[in-house]
């Protein structure tokens, strides 16, 4: 676990061994094994379950089923201080007495004599099970060398529990793994994270990637080994390593999982979020429905770390999700509003809430949050994010979660689900140079079928028109009613200036806009957007006209003078 910089310049015999520490929680074989940290003086770990555990006494190895890794790294340094400490102070084991009588208990002695002891090889590997983490050892064990974490989905681990030990949150070790990951990140050395299931699916590429991260050479010998026990196996090997001893390499995972024991359901609920926290840092992930696309860049990078209100709590972006039983998932059964924030004030908040409650009433929602409760959720979300200007809110209220999947609102017995999604978002259209529109062939919903004056989340009608505009390289699409008259665009109200008069369609086939009365093409997301071309035909002189500029200025003045003030906001 020593540094690699200056050490590589010294003669081989003088170099301190470079420590590679693997942290893991609970490792499971067919027998469900987990071994503790074990450094090796061999040049190359042939099984990277242990190579993943190369985090000296303070490293932890994550839960892994592909146990061959564990076994390879267990050389020379038995799990003595960790397993002794664990057996003596915490849990009983069938081999407890043997561990206490045979293993070195002094962690400092292990660090000095084994990890930093003499040796001629370039690398030294240590494996550490997270639940056996020892505190009080030299801090350089964390600050020097290289660390990585091995994890495994508790959904795949728990079915094989109880062959040696009953399952528990402690046994899984995921809480400690997250703690170790956090500690290493705070030290400025976030460790690579390896998923054991991914290692089993694609061992070579997974190990190659890990070797690149650790800056050590990959060798094909890491992918195979001789069957049978090795001298460095701990006294616990008969309980845990049966499948490892029978193997000679990584075997392909089974196509279908085991039946999950419902007796472990509560433990799965407790542990799975922690596994997902760590899995989000795995570089290369595959799955049954794997997507070949790399993570996209965000239009506003600052939104990568936003906080959103869902239900009755504020959550980080990647945790802000609704139930698969929610009505918005089951049938788009939800209403929404768009809000903008200008200099500490929410523009036209009361008017937007009026329209939301009109939509809620039209759709016969039950157990609806009060107006004040919704406003409080909006305020808390904005204040928590520090968003007081240049911000857009997507405010949604779904009919709520169902007791079972289905269309009937009688299944909605949990109350409505409130979502407050606030983002840093400038106007989405070119409001200085103007935008280009096309006319869509998709017609606007008739009020005889689905009334567009209800601001609902079933937006397929609009989305189909938006696809047409995207294909035509236009900003948006004008939608006509069933008789061929202009209704609105797929996203905004539309206006026309002729002979000094502002004209706009009747609100029979479109949503009566809040900002509609003073603009041309208007919407909360884009504000007032001049249109300079429709279906290839230039509008006016092909540039923003004076009436539009006047309306834009009037709108700007209106946003400065009106709006609901956000509590705690103080102007600079």
C-alpha positions in Angstrom: 0.0 0.0 0.0 3.0 2.3 -0.4 3.3 5.2 -2.7 4.2 4.5 -6.3 5.7 7.7 -7.3 9.3 7.8 -6.0 9.3 4.2 -5.1 9.5 3.1 -8.7 12.8 4.8 -9.1 14.5 2.7 -6.5 16.2 -0.6 -7.0 13.8 -3.6 -6.8 15.2 -4.8 -3.5 14.8 -1.4 -1.9 11.2 -0.7 -2.9 8.5 -0.8 -0.3 5.8 -3.1 -1.5 2.9 -1.2 -3.2 -0.2 -2.0 -1.2 -3.4 -2.7 -3.1 -6.3 -2.9 -0.7 -9.7 -4.4 -1.5 -12.7 -3.7 0.6 -15.7 -5.9 0.6 -18.7 -6.5 2.6 -20.0 -10.0 2.6 -18.6 -12.4 0.0 -20.7 -15.4 -0.9 -19.7 -18.7 -2.7 -22.1 -21.5 -3.3 -21.4 -22.0 0.4 -21.6 -18.3 1.0 -18.1 -17.3 1.9 -16.3 -14.2 3.1 -12.7 -14.0 4.0 -10.9 -11.2 5.7 -8.1 -9.0 4.6 -5.0 -10.9 3.4 -1.9 -9.4 1.8 0.1 -11.4 -0.6 3.7 -11.3 -1.6 2.9 -12.9 -5.0 3.5 -10.7 -8.0 0.0 -11.0 -9.4 -3.3 -11.9 -7.8 -4.9 -14.5 -10.0 -8.3 -13.9 -8.4 -9.4 -10.3 -8.0 -12.0 -10.8 -5.4 -9.0 -10.5 -3.2 -7.4 -8.1 -5.5 -10.5 -6.0 -5.0 -9.9 -6.4 -1.3 -6.4 -4.9 -1.6 -7.0 -2.2 0.9 -4.8 -3.1 3.8 -6.3 -3.5 7.2 -8.5 -0.4 6.7 -9.7 -1.5 3.3 -12.8 -3.4 2.9 -13.9 -5.9 0.3 -17.5 -5.8 -0.8 -19.9 -8.7 -1.0 -18.9 -10.9 -3.9 -20.1 -14.3 -5.1 -17.2 -14.9 -7.5 -15.1 -16.1 -4.6 -12.0 -17.1 -6.6 -10.9 -13.5 -6.2 -11.0 -13.7 -2.5 -9.0 -16.8 -2.3 -6.1 -15.6 -4.4 -5.6 -12.5 -2.3 -5.6 -14.4 1.0 -1.9 -15.2 0.9 0.5 -14.6 3.7 -1.5 -12.2 5.8 -4.4 -14.1 7.3 -7.3 -12.1 8.5 -5.8 -12.2 11.9 -6.4 -8.8 13.5 -9.7 -8.4 11.7 -11.2 -11.8 12.2 -9.8 -12.1 15.7 -11.4 -8.8 16.6 -14.6 -9.7 14.9 -14.8 -13.1 16.6 -13.8 -11.8 20.0 -15.9 -8.8 20.3 -18.9 -9.2 18.0 -20.2 -12.4 16.6 -19.9 -16.1 17.2 -18.6 -18.4 14.5 -18.2 -22.2 14.3 -14.4 -21.6 14.1 -14.2 -18.9 16.7 -12.0 -20.7 19.1 -9.5 -21.6 16.4 -9.3 -18.1 15.2 -8.7 -16.7 18.7 -6.0 -19.3 19.4 -4.2 -19.3 16.1 -4.3 -15.7 14.7 -2.3 -12.7 15.5 -4.6 -10.2 17.3 -2.3 -7.2 17.4 -3.2 -5.1 14.3 -0.2 -2.8 14.7 2.1 -5.9 14.6 0.4 -7.1 11.4 0.8 -3.8 9.8 4.5 -3.5 10.8 5.6 -7.1 10.2 3.5 -8.2 7.3 2.2 -5.3 5.3 5.3 -3.2 5.7 7.6 -6.1 6.3 10.5 -7.1 4.1 10.0 -8.7 0.7 11.3 -8.7 -2.8 8.1 -8.5 -4.8 6.8 -5.2 -6.3 3.2 -5.6 -5.1 1.6 -6.6 -1.9 -2.1 -7.2 -1.7 -4.4 -7.0 1.3 -8.0 -7.9 1.6 -10.3 -6.5 4.3 -13.9 -7.4 5.0 -15.7 -4.2 5.8 -17.6 -5.5 8.9 -14.2 -6.5 10.4 -12.8 -3.0 10.0 -10.3 -2.1 12.7 -10.0 1.4 13.9 -6.9 3.0 15.4 -4.4 1.5 13.0 -1.9 3.8 11.3 -3.6 6.4 9.1 -1.1 5.8 6.3 -2.9 2.5 5.6 -5.6 4.7 4.1 -3.6 7.5 2.8 -1.0 5.4 1.0 -1.2 2.7 -1.6 -4.3 2.0 -3.7 -7.7 0.9 -2.7 -10.7 -0.6 -4.4 -14.1 -1.8 -3.3 -15.8 -5.0 -4.2 -19.6 -5.1 -3.9 -22.4 -7.5 -4.7 -26.2 -7.1 -4.9 -27.8 -8.2 -1.7 -30.6 -9.5 -3.8 -28.1 -12.2 -5.0 -26.4 -12.7 -1.7 -29.3 -13.2 0.8 -30.7 -16.3 -0.8 -27.5 -18.2 0.0 -27.3 -17.0 3.6 -27.9 -19.2 6.7 -25.6 -22.1 5.4 -23.1 -20.9 8.0 -24.5 -17.7 9.5 -27.9 -16.1 9.8 -28.2 -12.9 7.7 -28.0 -9.5 9.3 -27.3 -5.9 8.3 -23.9 -6.2 10.0 -23.0 -9.4 8.1 -23.7 -7.7 4.7 -21.2 -5.0 5.6 -22.6 -2.4 3.2 -23.0 0.3 5.8 -19.3 0.1 6.6 -18.4 -0.1 2.9 -20.2 3.2 2.2 -18.4 4.7 5.2 -15.0 3.6 3.9 -15.8 4.9 0.4 -16.7 8.2 1.9 -13.5 8.3 4.0 -11.3 7.7 0.9 -13.2 10.3 -1.1 -12.6 12.9 1.7 -8.9 12.0 1.5 -9.0 12.9 -2.2 -8.6 9.3 -3.4 -12.0 7.9 -4.4 -11.5 4.1 -5.0 -12.6 2.2 -8.0 -15.7 0.1 -7.3 -16.1 -3.4 -8.8 -19.4 -5.2 -8.9 -18.8 -9.0 -8.3 -21.7 -9.9 -10.6 -20.1 -7.8 -13.3 -16.8 -9.5 -12.6 -18.5 -12.9 -13.1 -20.2 -11.9 -16.3 -17.1 -10.4 -17.9 -14.0 -11.2 -15.8 -11.3 -10.2 -18.3 -12.6 -6.7 -19.1 -13.5 -6.0 -15.5 -10.0 -7.0 -14.4 -8.4 -5.1 -17.2 -10.3 -2.0 -16.2 -9.4 -2.5 -12.5 -5.7 -3.0 -13.4 -5.8 0.3 -15.4 -7.3 2.1 -12.4 -4.7 0.7 -10.0 -1.9 1.2 -12.5 -0.7 -2.4 -12.3 -0.2 -4.8 -15.2 -2.9 -7.2 -16.3 -2.0 -10.8 -16.9 -4.1 -13.6 -18.3 -3.1 -15.8 -15.3 -5.5 -13.7 -13.2 -8.3 -15.5 -14.9 -7.4 -19.1 -13.9 -6.0 -21.0 -11.0 -5.5 -24.5 -9.7 -8.3 -26.3 -7.9 -8.0 -27.2 -4.2 -7.1 -25.3 -1.0 -4.0 -23.3 -0.5 -1.8 -23.0 2.6 -2.9 -19.4 3.1 -6.6 -20.3 3.5 -7.9 -19.3 6.9 -9.3 -21.7 9.4 -12.8 -20.7 8.2 -12.1 -22.1 4.7 -14.1 -25.4 5.2 -17.2 -23.3 5.9 -16.8 -20.8 3.1 -14.6 -21.9 0.3 -16.0 -25.1 -1.0 -17.0 -23.7 -4.4 -13.7 -21.8 -4.7 -11.7 -24.9 -4.0 -13.6 -26.8 -6.7 -13.2 -24.1 -9.3 -10.3 -23.3 -11.7 -11.6 -20.0 -13.1 -14.5 -17.7 -13.4 -17.7 -19.6 -14.4 -20.5 -17.9 -16.2 -23.4 -16.8 -14.0 -26.6 -18.7 -13.9 -29.2 -17.4 -16.3 -31.9 -17.2 -13.8 -31.8 -16.1 -10.1 -32.8 -18.1 -7.1 -36.2 -17.6 -5.5 -35.8 -14.8 -3.1 -36.7 -15.7 0.5 -39.4 -13.3 1.8 -38.0 -13.7 5.3 -35.1 -11.5 4.2 -37.3 -8.9 2.5 -36.9 -6.3 5.3 -33.1 -6.7 5.2 -33.1 -6.3 1.5 -35.0 -3.0 1.9 -32.4 -1.8 4.4 -29.3 -2.8 2.4 -30.2 -2.3 -1.3 -30.0 1.6 -1.1 -26.5 1.3 0.2 -25.5 -1.1 -2.5 -27.0 1.2 -5.2 -25.0 4.1 -3.7 -21.7 2.2 -4.3 -22.9 0.7 -7.6 -23.4 4.2 -9.0 -19.6 4.5 -9.0 -19.0 1.4 -11.0 -17.5 2.5 -14.3 -18.7 -0.4 -16.5 -22.1 -1.9 -15.8 -24.1 -4.3 -17.9 -27.6 -5.7 -17.3 -30.4 -7.5 -19.0 -31.6 -4.2 -20.5 -28.2 -2.6 -20.8 -28.0 0.7 -22.7 -25.0 1.2 -25.0 -25.1 5.0 -24.6 -22.6 6.7 -22.3 -24.0 9.0 -19.6 -25.1 12.2 -21.4 -24.0 15.7 -20.5 -26.6 18.0 -18.9 -27.7 21.2 -20.5 -26.9 22.9 -17.2 -24.2 21.0 -15.3 -25.1 22.5 -12.0 -28.3 20.5 -12.1 -26.4 17.3 -11.5 -26.6 17.9 -7.8 -30.1 19.3 -7.3 -32.6 18.3 -4.6 -36.2 17.5 -5.5 -39.4 17.2 -3.4 -41.1 13.8 -3.9 -44.1 12.8 -1.8 -43.2 14.3 1.5 -39.5 14.6 1.5 -36.5 16.2 -0.3 -34.2 13.8 -2.1 -31.0 14.0 -4.2 -31.5 13.9 -8.0 -30.8 10.2 -8.5 -32.9 9.2 -5.5 -35.9 11.3 -6.4 -38.3 8.7 -7.8 -41.9 7.6 -7.6 -43.4 4.2 -7.0 -44.0 1.9 -10.0 -47.6 1.8 -8.6 -48.0 5.6 -8.9 -50.8 6.8 -11.2 -48.4 8.9 -13.2 -46.6 5.7 -14.2 -49.7 3.6 -14.5 -51.6 6.0 -16.8 -50.1 9.5 -16.9 -52.8 10.3 -14.3 -51.4 13.6 -13.0 -51.6 17.4 -13.4 -48.7 19.8 -13.5 -47.7 23.5 -13.7 -44.6 25.3 -14.8 -43.3 28.1 -12.5 -40.5 30.6 -12.9 -38.5 32.3 -10.2 -37.2 35.9 -10.7 -35.0 37.6 -8.0 -36.5 35.8 -5.0 -40.1 35.7 -6.2 -42.3 33.0 -7.8 -44.0 34.6 -10.8 -47.8 34.2 -10.9 -47.7 31.4 -8.3 -51.3 32.0 -7.1 -52.6 31.9 -10.6 -50.8 28.7 -11.4 -52.1 27.1 -8.3 -55.7 28.2 -9.2 -55.3 26.4 -12.5 -53.8 23.3 -10.9 -56.7 23.0 -8.5 -59.2 23.5 -11.3 -57.5 20.6 -13.1 -57.5 18.5 -9.9 -61.2 19.1 -9.5 -61.9 18.2 -13.1 -60.1 14.9 -12.7 -61.8 14.2 -9.4 -58.6 13.7 -7.3 -59.1 12.7 -3.7 -56.9 13.4 -0.6 -55.3 16.4 -2.3 -52.7 18.5 -0.4 -53.8 21.9 0.7 -52.8 25.1 -1.2 -50.6 26.1 1.8 -48.9 22.7 2.0 -48.0 22.8 -1.7 -46.6 26.3 -1.3 -44.6 25.2 1.7 -43.1 22.3 -0.3 -42.2 24.7 -3.1 -40.5 27.2 -0.7 -38.6 24.4 1.1 -37.3 23.0 -2.2 -36.1 26.3 -3.5 -34.5 27.4 -0.2 -32.7 24.0 0.2 -31.3 24.3 -3.3 -30.4 28.0 -2.9 -32.5 28.7 -6.0 -33.8 32.3 -6.0 -33.4 33.4 -9.6 -33.1 32.0 -13.1 -34.9 28.9 -12.0 -37.8 26.8 -13.4 -40.1 24.5 -11.4 -42.0 21.6 -12.8 -44.8 21.2 -10.2 -46.6 17.9 -10.5 -49.4 16.4 -8.5 -50.3 12.8 -9.3 -53.4 10.9 -8.2 -51.0 8.9 -6.1 -49.9 5.4 -5.5 -52.2 2.5 -6.1 -52.6 -0.6 -3.9 -52.4 -2.7 -7.1 -51.8 -2.0 -10.8 -54.9 -1.0 -12.8 -56.8 1.9 -14.1 -59.5 2.4 -11.4 -59.0 5.4 -9.1 -60.6 3.3 -6.4 -57.1 1.7 -6.1 -55.6 5.0 -5.1 -55.7 4.8 -1.3 -52.5 6.5 -0.3 -53.3 10.1 -1.2 -51.8 12.3 -4.0 -48.0 12.4 -4.7 -46.6 15.9 -4.9 -43.4 16.5 -6.9 -41.5 19.8 -6.9 -38.7 19.7 -9.5 -36.6 22.9 -9.4 -33.8 23.4 -11.9 -31.4 26.1 -12.9 -32.9 26.9 -16.3 -32.6 29.9 -18.5 -35.4 30.5 -21.2 -35.3 27.5 -23.6 -35.9 29.5 -26.8 -33.9 32.2 -28.6 -35.9 35.2 -27.4 -33.5 37.7 -29.0 -33.2 36.4 -32.6 -36.5 34.6 -32.8 -37.5 31.0 -33.4 -38.7 28.9 -36.4 -42.0 26.9 -36.2 -43.6 24.3 -38.5 -47.2 23.2 -38.7 -47.7 19.7 -37.3 -50.0 17.1 -39.0 -50.9 15.9 -35.5 -54.1 17.7 -34.4 -54.8 19.1 -31.0 -57.1 17.0 -28.8 -60.7 18.0 -29.1 -62.5 19.0 -25.8 -65.0 16.4 -26.7 -62.4 13.7 -26.1 -59.8 15.1 -23.7 -60.1 18.7 -22.7 -56.9 20.6 -23.2 -57.9 23.1 -20.5 -57.1 20.4 -18.0 -53.4 20.7 -17.5 -52.7 16.9 -17.3 -49.6 14.8 -17.8 -50.9 12.8 -20.6 -48.8 14.7 -23.2 -48.6 12.2 -26.1 -50.6 14.5 -28.3 -48.0 17.2 -27.8 -45.1 14.9 -28.0 -46.1 13.6 -31.4 -46.2 17.2 -32.7 -42.8 17.9 -31.0 -41.3 14.9 -32.9 -42.4 16.5 -36.1 -40.8 19.8 -35.2 -37.6 18.1 -34.2 -37.5 16.2 -37.5 -37.9 19.6 -39.3 -35.2 21.2 -37.2 -37.7 23.7 -35.9 -38.0 25.0 -32.3 -41.7 23.8 -32.0 -44.7 22.8 -33.9 -48.0 24.7 -34.4 -51.0 22.4 -33.7 -54.3 22.9 -35.5 -57.7 21.9 -34.1 -60.0 19.4 -35.8 -61.3 22.0 -38.2 -57.8 23.2 -39.3 -57.7 26.4 -37.2 -54.6 27.3 -35.2 -54.8 26.1 -31.6 -51.4 26.5 -30.0 -47.9 25.1 -30.3 -47.0 21.8 -28.7 -45.6 23.7 -25.7 -46.8 27.3 -25.7 -49.7 29.7 -26.5 -49.3 31.5 -29.8 -50.1 35.1 -30.7 -50.0 37.2 -33.9 -49.6 40.9 -34.4 -51.6 42.4 -37.3 -52.2 46.1 -37.9 -51.2 46.9 -34.4 -53.6 44.4 -32.9 -52.6 41.2 -30.9 -54.6 38.2 -32.1 -54.7 34.7 -30.5 -56.8 31.6 -30.9 -59.8 31.0 -28.7 -59.0 28.7 -25.8 -61.3 25.9 -26.9 -58.5 23.5 -28.0 -55.7 24.8 -25.9 -54.7 25.6 -22.3 -55.6 29.1 -21.2 -52.1 30.4 -20.5 -51.1 32.4 -17.4 -48.7 34.6 -19.4 -50.9 34.5 -22.5 -52.4 38.0 -22.2 -49.3 39.9 -22.8 -47.2 37.9 -25.2 -46.8 36.3 -28.7 -45.6 32.8 -28.2 -45.6 32.3 -24.5 -44.9 29.7 -21.9 -43.3 29.6 -18.5 -40.3 27.6 -19.7 -39.5 29.9 -22.7 -41.1 33.2 -21.5 -41.9 35.4 -24.6 -40.5 34.0 -27.7 -40.7 35.9 -31.1 -41.5 33.7 -34.1 -39.7 34.7 -37.3 -40.6 31.8 -39.6 -43.4 29.3 -40.0 -43.3 26.4 -42.5 -40.4 28.0 -44.3 -42.3 31.3 -44.7 -40.7 34.4 -43.3 -42.9 36.3 -40.8 -42.9 40.1 -41.3 -39.3 41.1 -42.0 -37.9 37.9 -40.5 -36.7 39.6 -37.3 -38.2 40.6 -34.0 -40.7 43.4 -34.4 -41.3 46.5 -32.2 -44.6 45.2 -30.8 -42.9 42.0 -29.6 -40.0 43.9 -28.1 -42.5 46.1 -26.3 -44.3 43.0 -24.9 -41.0 41.4 -23.9 -40.1 44.5 -21.9 -43.5 44.7 -20.4 -43.2 41.0 -19.3 -39.7 41.7 -17.9 -41.1 44.6 -15.9 -44.0 42.5 -14.7 -41.7 39.8 -13.4 -39.8 42.4 -11.4 -42.9 43.9 -9.8 -45.0 40.9 -9.1 -44.7 37.4 -7.7 -44.8 35.6 -4.3 -41.7 36.2 -2.3 -39.7 33.2 -1.2 -39.2 33.2 2.6 -35.6 33.8 3.8 -34.7 35.4 0.4 -32.6 38.6 0.7 -31.7 40.6 -2.3 -28.0 41.1 -2.9 
